[in-house]
Amino acid sequence: MSPQNEPAVIAALEAGRQDFLEAIHGLSDAQAAMRPAEGRWTTLECIEHIVTVEGRFQGWILNGKKLEAAQPNPENEGGMIARISDRSSKFQAPEAVVPKGTLKTVEEGRSAFHAARDQSIQLARERGGDLYLVGAEHPRFGPLNGIEVLYLMTGHARRHAAQIRENRTTLGH
């Protein structure tokens, strides 16, 4: 990544972290475990899903195919967060990232999220421009480079932060 792009993607990851933390702020463990409606995820399930998906996306960067030439796509990068975080369309999560109920407390979820996001930011710092040489394939968004995957991560966390806020409103929290 060029020196000017590194701060932008890291700032986006940090802003996504802040959005997530604000969404869960003040929730008790009991509130986070409440299901807002049949077939909807609890807040703890949303957090588990975010952390699981972030780990998968990190794997895409670490194990993605090496491209022969850098594949920057500023237009796609610029719109990735907005497209992902838009909740006007709902999607079914693939079975591999459906929550299994592993998180029992909000603090456990917050810690797991911080650890995952810290690792994502570290990847951005360590890989730099090489992220444009990483190729990944998203089932919905098609071919992506490593930078786009990082923007996908932050958009995904923001999408579910919005879902957590919806849960809080539905449940009166």
Stockholm file with secondary structure:
# STOCKHOLM 1.0

chainA/1-173         MSPQNEPAVIAALEAGRQDFLEAIHGLSDAQAAMRPAEGRWTTLECIEHIVTVEGRFQGWILNGKKLEAAQPNPENEGGMIARISDRSSKFQAPEAVVPKGTLKTVEEGRSAFHAARDQSIQLARERGGDLYLVGAEHPRFGPLNGIEVLYLMTGHARRHAAQIRENRTTLGH
#=GR chainA/1-173 SS CCTTHHHHHHHHHHHHHHHHHHHHTTCCHHHHTCCSSTTCCCHHHHHHHHHHHHHHHHHHHHHSEECSSCCCCHHHHHHHHHHHHCTTSCCCCCGGGSCCSCCCSHHHHHHHHHHHHHHHHHHHHHHGGGGGGEEEEETTTEEEEHHHHHHHHHHHHHHHHHHHHHHHHHHTC
#=GC SS_cons         CCTTHHHHHHHHHHHHHHHHHHHHTTCCHHHHTCCSSTTCCCHHHHHHHHHHHHHHHHHHHHHSEECSSCCCCHHHHHHHHHHHHCTTSCCCCCGGGSCCSCCCSHHHHHHHHHHHHHHHHHHHHHHGGGGGGEEEEETTTEEEEHHHHHHHHHHHHHHHHHHHHHHHHHHTC
//
